[in-house]
């Protein structure tokens, strides 16, 4: 069989999988099925490889080539057949849907698009899809370019307005297939995405949108946010007008307009392989990528490639670029990425098309988030490890059942700080850390508080979390309600999380990964790390649990002795996680030992280094949340700006001044080098 014949055989197979009936010209019967693909169809410029008919109407053409053929140069030939006169047809309008295909690669162009541009698709579309498109007065890309009304800005932050308009005007309107929104944790990425989804459904005519989340818990949270969303000036909630389905099984509701799931669940749907729900509980940031091969998918007629018009990936993890990439490539959909922690792979995957950027530092200056301080706790055991002597009597505990037995060690066992709380449990070390945290909070960090500020502790494992909880209750001499576990293995973790967020108790929660990413707990003021983190992105996500700003009344509701709005959170590092240089964001406060007066004098005297400028900006932001409205008004009258505005404008003016000085120095050095070379 020739290479051309092999390619035709594979093309026939793919057409049949998509629901097309293959016919030769001599045996043509256009009434035999909804979609007919006629081979070697005569035209006035020669026979076309395939002409596609839907309900007896010619709508498309396929130009077939042998494998390894570069398809872009073939587009002119396809266009010629699309514009040719078909035998026995009077229509002179060019065919709308153009395909170039080998046995392995398919390119598609809809000539009705503005500036029609070919794109690679995973498979052929179903006849029903082409019939629907053919009956529409315009295309999705035409509507994206021409039908999107001005964005109502009520209830939207400036960063959210920038993200939505950047996405619509500078990317989707230009038919760019991938867009990236870089927005700091806590700045409202999901709310921004829901606004964009609403507009895409109502104005661009999108039929269905996939919202991919990192974990099952974040899927629940996203569904709640969709249900609670109400556009400014509208009387109804989002879910009253649009069906939102969170996929917990392998069935997609045909009426669903928004589907929410993890990428693991979507892979399961495409392949038909059932997965355990627990596989969706662990963040992709948390899992070490052991499998090097991409997760392969095949065409699934029950979930065709046209199932989604848009895919929004909430917090893009590196594994979507390799391990799970084919799941995203499968659908003929625009890809929109939301991330607070981009890296080079993120930018590369989204074709460096960043439509909006909003950093953590900007969010603090805007009052959207709060800054943070770092407090370190170091024990001898976490630093240097310890040794268990042979024949020493110690507790042995089963990892799964936690059943204990008192027995002798068989041999000497030296363990490191990294092995602590995984293979070896040292209650004394846990006690030391909790005692040190208690003392620091009561005497240095929040000395005026009468109750323990809301605290989240990150544990290594579920078993480690149990050990920490028991020790917290012991050290603080409190009961069960004071400290609780929020993990997938805990009893009713969602109810505990709700209480932690809204009620007085629990004061301290311990988690492993359930609320490490995406989950809002605005009253949080302390994060205690009792585990290290491999991933820079995951660490940023974990820190993000503490960044949310909160007004005085809301904070006072759960922490009655709080005297002002939340103005910071404190990261207590008991394992050296902050020293491993994996972090993107850093505390704005760099000179914590200097008073505000000293910082102001330093800037006035010309000390405008980055640390001083950032520390001053951070101090002004915090001060704005500590003073009453009367003093705020006096400052605004005197300075012509509020304290946050002073902090922001001062920061950017001084930052620009530093940049100009740096650039001037670089230019002088360049001129000096050029003069030296000329000499």
DAURWO-V18223 format. One record per residue. N is the residue number from 1. RES is the residue in one small letter. PHI is phi in whole degrees, 0 to 359 (NA if undefined). OMEGA is omega in radians with two decimals (NA if undefined). Layout:
N_RES_PHI_OMEGA ; N_RES_PHI_OMEGA
This chain:
1_x_NA_-3.11 ; 2_x_288_3.08 ; 3_x_303_3.13 ; 4_x_296_-3.13 ; 5_x_294_3.10 ; 6_x_297_3.12 ; 7_x_295_3.12 ; 8_x_299_-3.14 ; 9_x_298_-3.14 ; 10_x_290_3.10 ; 11_x_296_3.09 ; 12_x_303_-3.12 ; 13_x_299_-3.12 ; 14_x_292_3.10 ; 15_x_297_3.14 ; 16_x_295_3.09 ; 17_x_300_-3.12 ; 18_x_276_3.06 ; 19_x_101_3.11 ; 20_x_268_3.01 ; 21_x_264_-3.11 ; 22_x_271_3.09 ; 23_x_225_2.97 ; 24_x_274_-3.09 ; 25_x_302_-3.06 ; 26_x_291_-3.12 ; 27_x_246_-2.98 ; 28_x_296_3.06 ; 29_x_215_-3.00 ; 30_x_290_3.11 ; 31_x_267_-3.05 ; 32_x_286_-3.12 ; 33_x_200_3.09 ; 34_x_297_-3.11 ; 35_x_245_3.14 ; 36_x_238_3.03 ; 37_x_252_-3.07 ; 38_x_264_-3.14 ; 39_x_277_3.08 ; 40_x_52_-3.11 ; 41_x_282_-3.13 ; 42_x_293_2.98 ; 43_x_224_-3.13 ; 44_x_283_3.05 ; 45_x_241_3.14 ; 46_x_114_-3.08 ; 47_x_288_3.04 ; 48_x_274_-3.11 ; 49_x_301_3.10 ; 50_x_214_2.92 ; 51_x_245_-3.09 ; 52_x_263_3.10 ; 53_x_245_3.01 ; 54_x_232_-3.09 ; 55_x_52_3.07 ; 56_x_73_-3.13 ; 57_x_256_3.09 ; 58_x_287_-3.07 ; 59_x_237_-3.04 ; 60_x_205_-3.13 ; 61_x_220_3.05 ; 62_x_238_3.01 ; 63_x_258_-3.06 ; 64_x_264_3.11 ; 65_x_223_3.12 ; 66_x_292_3.13 ; 67_x_302_3.12 ; 68_x_76_3.04 ; 69_x_284_3.03 ; 70_x_284_-2.93 ; 71_x_273_-3.09 ; 72_x_303_3.12 ; 73_x_294_-3.10 ; 74_x_279_-3.03 ; 75_x_301_-3.14 ; 76_x_296_3.12 ; 77_x_295_3.11 ; 78_x_298_3.14 ; 79_x_297_3.14 ; 80_x_295_3.12 ; 81_x_294_-3.14 ; 82_x_296_-3.11 ; 83_x_264_-3.11 ; 84_x_283_3.06 ; 85_x_275_3.13 ; 86_x_277_3.13 ; 87_x_299_3.13 ; 88_x_70_3.12 ; 89_x_239_-3.14 ; 90_x_266_-3.07 ; 91_x_298_3.11 ; 92_x_253_-3.14 ; 93_x_292_3.12 ; 94_x_300_3.07 ; 95_x_297_-2.99 ; 96_x_277_-2.94 ; 97_x_248_-3.03 ; 98_x_247_3.11 ; 99_x_234_2.86 ; 100_x_243_-3.04 ; 101_x_213_2.84 ; 102_x_254_3.07 ; 103_x_289_-3.04 ; 104_x_242_-3.00 ; 105_x_234_3.12 ; 106_x_231_3.00 ; 107_x_249_-3.09 ; 108_x_226_3.05 ; 109_x_225_2.97 ; 110_x_257_-3.01 ; 111_x_289_3.12 ; 112_x_274_3.09 ; 113_x_293_2.97 ; 114_x_296_-3.09 ; 115_x_46_-3.04 ; 116_x_309_-3.08 ; 117_x_224_-3.14 ; 118_x_286_3.06 ; 119_x_218_3.11 ; 120_x_280_3.09 ; 121_x_236_-3.05 ; 122_x_289_-3.01 ; 123_x_202_3.05 ; 124_x_280_3.08 ; 125_x_282_3.06 ; 126_x_287_3.09 ; 127_x_303_-3.13 ; 128_x_299_-3.12 ; 129_x_290_3.13 ; 130_x_295_3.08 ; 131_x_297_3.13 ; 132_x_295_3.13 ; 133_x_298_-3.09 ; 134_x_297_-3.11 ; 135_x_276_-3.13 ; 136_x_274_-3.12 ; 137_x_290_3.11 ; 138_x_212_-3.07 ; 139_x_260_3.09 ; 140_x_303_-3.11 ; 141_x_292_3.05 ; 142_x_293_-3.14 ; 143_x_292_3.10 ; 144_x_297_-3.11 ; 145_x_277_-2.96 ; 146_x_233_-2.97 ; 147_x_254_-3.05 ; 148_x_279_-3.11 ; 149_x_285_3.11 ; 150_x_299_-3.08 ; 151_x_284_3.01 ; 152_x_291_-2.99 ; 153_x_263_3.12 ; 154_x_300_3.12 ; 155_x_69_3.11 ; 156_x_248_3.03 ; 157_x_284_-3.14 ; 158_x_301_-3.13 ; 159_x_293_3.12 ; 160_x_287_3.07 ; 161_x_298_3.13 ; 162_x_300_-3.11 ; 163_x_293_-3.08 ; 164_x_291_3.14 ; 165_x_292_3.09 ; 166_x_298_3.12 ; 167_x_297_-3.05 ; 168_x_288_-2.97 ; 169_x_275_-3.02 ; 170_x_255_-3.13 ; 171_x_227_-3.08 ; 172_x_295_3.12 ; 173_x_295_3.13 ; 174_x_262_3.09 ; 175_x_61_3.06 ; 176_x_272_-2.94 ; 177_x_288_-3.09 ; 178_x_228_-3.11 ; 179_x_225_3.14 ; 180_x_236_3.03 ; 181_x_250_3.10 ; 182_x_261_-3.07 ; 183_x_222_-3.08 ; 184_x_302_3.00 ; 185_x_305_3.14 ; 186_x_93_-3.10 ; 187_x_272_3.07 ; 188_x_93_-3.14 ; 189_x_296_-3.09 ; 190_x_294_3.10 ; 191_x_299_3.08 ; 192_x_298_-3.12 ; 193_x_297_-3.13 ; 194_x_294_3.05 ; 195_x_301_3.13 ; 196_x_295_3.12 ; 197_x_299_3.12 ; 198_x_304_-3.10 ; 199_x_290_3.14 ; 200_x_293_3.12 ; 201_x_287_-2.99 ; 202_x_271_-3.06 ; 203_x_245_3.13 ; 204_x_267_3.11 ; 205_x_73_3.07 ; 206_x_297_-3.10 ; 207_x_269_3.14 ; 208_x_202_-3.10 ; 209_x_232_3.10 ; 210_x_261_3.12 ; 211_x_247_-3.09 ; 212_x_269_-3.14 ; 213_x_240_-3.05 ; 214_x_280_-3.11 ; 215_x_220_3.12 ; 216_x_299_3.14 ; 217_x_298_3.11 ; 218_x_290_3.04 ; 219_x_295_3.08 ; 220_x_299_-3.11 ; 221_x_295_3.12 ; 222_x_296_3.11 ; 223_x_299_3.11 ; 224_x_298_-3.14 ; 225_x_291_3.06 ; 226_x_298_-3.11 ; 227_x_294_-3.09 ; 228_x_275_-3.05 ; 229_x_285_3.06 ; 230_x_223_-3.14 ; 231_x_294_-3.14 ; 232_x_305_3.13 ; 233_x_89_3.14 ; 234_x_262_-3.10 ; 235_x_265_-3.03 ; 236_x_251_3.10 ; 237_x_276_-3.08 ; 238_x_306_-3.02 ; 239_x_288_3.08 ; 240_x_281_-3.14 ; 241_x_247_-3.09 ; 242_x_225_-3.12 ; 243_x_280_3.11 ; 244_x_250_-3.13 ; 245_x_242_2.98 ; 246_x_267_-3.01 ; 247_x_282_3.08 ; 248_x_246_3.05 ; 249_x_223_-3.08 ; 250_x_264_3.14 ; 251_x_241_3.09 ; 252_x_261_3.10 ; 253_x_295_-3.10 ; 254_x_297_-3.13 ; 255_x_268_-3.08 ; 256_x_293_3.09 ; 257_x_256_3.04 ; 258_x_228_3.07 ; 259_x_245_-3.12 ; 260_x_243_3.09 ; 261_x_194_3.00 ; 262_x_275_3.12 ; 263_x_290_3.07 ; 264_x_296_3.12 ; 265_x_295_-3.13 ; 266_x_294_3.06 ; 267_x_299_3.11 ; 268_x_298_3.14 ; 269_x_295_-3.10 ; 270_x_291_-3.05 ; 271_x_268_-3.09 ; 272_x_81_3.12 ; 273_x_271_3.12 ; 274_x_294_3.08 ; 275_x_236_3.05 ; 276_x_287_-3.13 ; 277_x_302_-3.12 ; 278_x_296_3.10 ; 279_x_294_3.13 ; 280_x_265_-3.09 ; 281_x_271_-3.07 ; 282_x_263_3.14 ; 283_x_298_3.04 ; 284_x_298_3.08 ; 285_x_293_-3.04 ; 286_x_273_-3.02 ; 287_x_269_3.04 ; 288_x_281_-3.09 ; 289_x_281_-3.12 ; 290_x_270_-3.10 ; 291_x_277_-3.10 ; 292_x_270_-3.10 ; 293_x_280_3.08 ; 294_x_297_3.04 ; 295_x_292_-3.05 ; 296_x_277_3.05 ; 297_x_234_3.06 ; 298_x_243_-3.12 ; 299_x_298_3.12 ; 300_x_240_-3.10 ; 301_x_302_3.14 ; 302_x_287_3.10 ; 303_x_229_-3.05 ; 304_x_293_-3.04 ; 305_x_294_-3.12 ; 306_x_269_-3.06 ; 307_x_298_-3.12 ; 308_x_230_3.06 ; 309_x_272_-3.13 ; 310_x_222_3.00 ; 311_x_237_3.09 ; 312_x_255_-3.13 ; 313_x_257_-3.10 ; 314_x_275_-3.08 ; 315_x_63_-3.05 ; 316_x_287_3.08 ; 317_x_259_-3.05 ; 318_x_301_-3.08 ; 319_x_292_3.10 ; 320_x_289_-3.10 ; 321_x_274_-3.13 ; 322_x_226_-3.03 ; 323_x_300_-3.05 ; 324_x_255_-3.00 ; 325_x_302_-3.07 ; 326_x_293_3.08 ; 327_x_297_3.12 ; 328_x_285_-3.14 ; 329_x_293_-3.07 ; 330_x_299_-3.02 ; 331_x_271_3.03 ; 332_x_275_-3.01 ; 333_x_218_2.96 ; 334_x_291_3.10 ; 335_x_256_3.12 ; 336_x_236_-3.13 ; 337_x_259_3.04 ; 338_x_242_-3.14 ; 339_x_207_2.99 ; 340_x_258_-3.00 ; 341_x_226_-3.13 ; 342_x_285_2.96 ; 343_x_227_-3.06 ; 344_x_299_3.14 ; 345_x_293_3.10 ; 346_x_298_3.14 ; 347_x_299_-3.12 ; 348_x_296_-3.11 ; 349_x_298_-3.13 ; 350_x_265_3.04 ; 351_x_55_3.14 ; 352_x_56_-3.14 ; 353_x_265_3.14 ; 354_x_270_-3.04 ; 355_x_272_3.10 ; 356_x_199_3.09 ; 357_x_227_3.12 ; 358_x_212_-3.00 ; 359_x_277_3.08 ; 360_x_300_-3.14 ; 361_x_299_3.10 ; 362_x_297_-3.11 ; 363_x_294_3.09 ; 364_x_290_3.13 ; 365_x_297_3.12 ; 366_x_277_-3.10 ; 367_x_80_3.10 ; 368_x_290_3.09 ; 369_x_239_3.05 ; 370_x_250_3.05 ; 371_x_282_-3.14 ; 372_x_217_3.03 ; 373_x_246_3.11 ; 374_x_247_3.07 ; 375_x_236_-3.05 ; 376_x_257_3.00 ; 377_x_238_3.14 ; 378_x_228_3.06 ; 379_x_254_3.14 ; 380_x_298_-3.08 ; 381_x_288_3.12 ; 382_x_293_-3.11 ; 383_x_282_-2.98 ; 384_x_239_-3.08 ; 385_x_81_-3.14 ; 386_x_201_-3.06 ; 387_x_225_3.00 ; 388_x_259_-3.11 ; 389_x_285_3.06 ; 390_x_298_3.12 ; 391_x_68_3.10 ; 392_x_279_-3.14 ; 393_x_278_-3.14 ; 394_x_220_3.03 ; 395_x_287_2.96 ; 396_x_250_-3.06 ; 397_x_233_3.08 ; 398_x_290_-3.07 ; 399_x_298_-3.04 ; 400_x_274_-3.06 ; 401_x_272_-3.08 ; 402_x_66_3.07 ; 403_x_291_-3.08 ; 404_x_256_2.97 ; 405_x_218_-3.11 ; 406_x_267_-3.03 ; 407_x_208_3.10 ; 408_x_272_3.00 ; 409_x_286_-3.09 ; 410_x_279_-3.11 ; 411_x_210_3.10 ; 412_x_295_-3.07 ; 413_x_221_3.07 ; 414_x_268_3.14 ; 415_x_236_-3.11 ; 416_x_264_3.09 ; 417_x_299_-3.13 ; 418_x_290_-3.14 ; 419_x_281_-3.11 ; 420_x_300_3.09 ; 421_x_72_2.98 ; 422_x_250_3.10 ; 423_x_268_-3.12 ; 424_x_227_3.08 ; 425_x_248_3.10 ; 426_x_241_-3.10 ; 427_x_303_-3.13 ; 428_x_298_-3.14 ; 429_x_294_3.11 ; 430_x_298_3.13 ; 431_x_299_3.14 ; 432_x_300_-3.12 ; 433_x_295_-3.11 ; 434_x_295_3.10 ; 435_x_297_3.14 ; 436_x_296_3.10 ; 437_x_297_-3.13 ; 438_x_302_-3.13 ; 439_x_296_-3.11 ; 440_x_296_-3.13 ; 441_x_295_-3.06 ; 442_x_285_-3.04 ; 443_x_249_-3.03 ; 444_x_236_-2.96 ; 445_x_278_3.09 ; 446_x_228_-3.02 ; 447_x_294_-3.08 ; 448_x_270_-3.10 ; 449_x_282_3.09 ; 450_x_268_3.07 ; 451_x_248_3.12 ; 452_x_291_3.06 ; 453_x_301_3.12 ; 454_x_305_-3.00 ; 455_x_231_3.06 ; 456_x_243_3.14 ; 457_x_250_3.08 ; 458_x_265_-3.13 ; 459_x_257_-3.11 ; 460_x_282_-3.08 ; 461_x_219_3.10 ; 462_x_297_3.11 ; 463_x_294_3.09 ; 464_x_300_3.11 ; 465_x_300_3.11 ; 466_x_298_3.12 ; 467_x_299_-3.13 ; 468_x_296_-3.12 ; 469_x_301_3.14 ; 470_x_299_-3.11 ; 471_x_289_3.10 ; 472_x_299_-3.14 ; 473_x_298_3.13 ; 474_x_292_-3.07 ; 475_x_295_-3.12 ; 476_x_272_-3.12 ; 477_x_55_-3.11 ; 478_x_239_-3.11 ; 479_x_271_-3.05 ; 480_x_298_-3.07 ; 481_x_292_-3.05 ; 482_x_291_-3.08 ; 483_x_225_-3.10 ; 484_x_225_-3.12 ; 485_x_263_3.05 ; 486_x_238_3.08 ; 487_x_227_-3.12 ; 488_x_294_-3.14 ; 489_x_271_-3.13 ; 490_x_284_3.10 ; 491_x_283_3.11 ; 492_x_49_-3.10 ; 493_x_297_-3.14 ; 494_x_295_3.12 ; 495_x_292_3.10 ; 496_x_297_-3.14 ; 497_x_297_3.11 ; 498_x_298_3.11 ; 499_x_295_-3.14 ; 500_x_298_-3.10 ; 501_x_282_-2.92 ; 502_x_242_-3.04 ; 503_x_250_3.12 ; 504_x_295_3.08 ; 505_x_252_0.02 ; 506_x_284_3.05 ; 507_x_278_-3.11 ; 508_x_235_3.06 ; 509_x_240_3.13 ; 510_x_240_-3.12 ; 511_x_224_3.01 ; 512_x_252_3.13 ; 513_x_217_-3.02 ; 514_x_297_3.13 ; 515_x_243_3.11 ; 516_x_282_-3.12 ; 517_x_228_2.90 ; 518_x_77_-3.01 ; 519_x_279_-3.13 ; 520_x_272_2.94 ; 521_x_223_-2.98 ; 522_x_299_-3.12 ; 523_x_288_-3.12 ; 524_x_300_3.11 ; 525_x_234_3.13 ; 526_x_224_2.97 ; 527_x_244_3.08 ; 528_x_250_3.10 ; 529_x_266_3.02 ; 530_x_247_3.06 ; 531_x_211_3.04 ; 532_x_272_-3.09 ; 533_x_227_-3.11 ; 534_x_283_-2.96 ; 535_x_268_3.06 ; 536_x_299_-3.13 ; 537_x_297_-3.13 ; 538_x_293_3.12 ; 539_x_297_3.09 ; 540_x_299_3.11 ; 541_x_297_-3.13 ; 542_x_295_3.09 ; 543_x_299_-3.11 ; 544_x_297_3.10 ; 545_x_294_-3.07 ; 546_x_258_-2.94 ; 547_x_279_-3.03 ; 548_x_299_3.07 ; 549_x_281_-3.11 ; 550_x_206_3.14 ; 551_x_289_-3.08 ; 552_x_300_-3.06 ; 553_x_299_-3.13 ; 554_x_293_3.12 ; 555_x_291_-3.12 ; 556_x_296_-3.12 ; 557_x_297_-3.13 ; 558_x_251_3.11 ; 559_x_229_-2.93 ; 560_x_296_-3.10 ; 561_x_271_3.07 ; 562_x_295_-3.04 ; 563_x_260_3.13 ; 564_x_205_3.10 ; 565_x_297_3.07 ; 566_x_297_-3.08 ; 567_x_244_3.12 ; 568_x_188_2.84 ; 569_x_229_-3.08 ; 570_x_242_3.09 ; 571_x_263_3.10 ; 572_x_262_-3.02 ; 573_x_255_-3.13 ; 574_x_257_-3.07 ; 575_x_227_3.14 ; 576_x_79_-3.08 ; 577_x_294_-3.10 ; 578_x_284_-3.09 ; 579_x_275_-3.01 ; 580_x_279_3.00 ; 581_x_58_3.10 ; 582_x_266_-2.92 ; 583_x_277_3.05 ; 584_x_277_-3.12 ; 585_x_276_3.09 ; 586_x_230_3.07 ; 587_x_301_3.05 ; 588_x_292_3.14 ; 589_x_281_-3.13 ; 590_x_251_-3.11 ; 591_x_237_-3.02 ; 592_x_292_-3.11 ; 593_x_279_-3.12 ; 594_x_270_3.08 ; 595_x_285_3.09 ; 596_x_299_3.12 ; 597_x_300_-3.14 ; 598_x_295_3.13 ; 599_x_296_3.13 ; 600_x_297_3.11 ; 601_x_295_3.14 ; 602_x_299_3.12 ; 603_x_295_3.14 ; 604_x_298_-3.13 ; 605_x_272_3.04 ; 606_x_100_3.09 ; 607_x_279_-3.03 ; 608_x_241_3.05 ; 609_x_289_-3.03 ; 610_x_301_-3.12 ; 611_x_298_-3.12 ; 612_x_294_-3.12 ; 613_x_297_-3.12 ; 614_x_294_3.14 ; 615_x_297_3.12 ; 616_x_296_3.12 ; 617_x_300_-3.13 ; 618_x_296_-3.12 ; 619_x_295_3.11 ; 620_x_293_3.10 ; 621_x_299_-3.14 ; 622_x_295_-3.13 ; 623_x_299_-3.12 ; 624_x_297_-3.13 ; 625_x_266_-3.10 ; 626_x_253_-3.09 ; 627_x_268_-3.11 ; 628_x_279_-3.04 ; 629_x_295_-3.13 ; 630_x_296_3.13 ; 631_x_291_3.09 ; 632_x_303_-3.12 ; 633_x_295_3.12 ; 634_x_298_3.14 ; 635_x_297_-3.12 ; 636_x_295_3.11 ; 637_x_294_-3.08 ; 638_x_286_-3.03 ; 639_x_263_-3.10 ; 640_x_81_3.12 ; 641_x_213_3.02 ; 642_x_285_3.11 ; 643_x_301_3.09 ; 644_x_301_3.11 ; 645_x_293_3.08 ; 646_x_299_-3.14 ; 647_x_298_-3.08 ; 648_x_289_-3.11 ; 649_x_293_3.11 ; 650_x_297_-3.14 ; 651_x_298_-3.06 ; 652_x_286_3.08 ; 653_x_295_-3.13 ; 654_x_291_3.10 ; 655_x_296_3.13 ; 656_x_293_3.10 ; 657_x_298_3.11 ; 658_x_297_-3.12 ; 659_x_296_3.13 ; 660_x_296_3.12 ; 661_x_298_-3.13 ; 662_x_297_-3.13 ; 663_x_295_3.12 ; 664_x_299_3.12 ; 665_x_297_3.12 ; 666_x_295_-3.13 ; 667_x_294_3.11 ; 668_x_298_3.13 ; 669_x_294_3.12 ; 670_x_296_3.12 ; 671_x_298_3.12 ; 672_x_297_3.13 ; 673_x_295_-3.13 ; 674_x_294_3.12 ; 675_x_297_3.12 ; 676_x_296_-3.14 ; 677_x_294_-3.14 ; 678_x_294_3.12 ; 679_x_294_NA
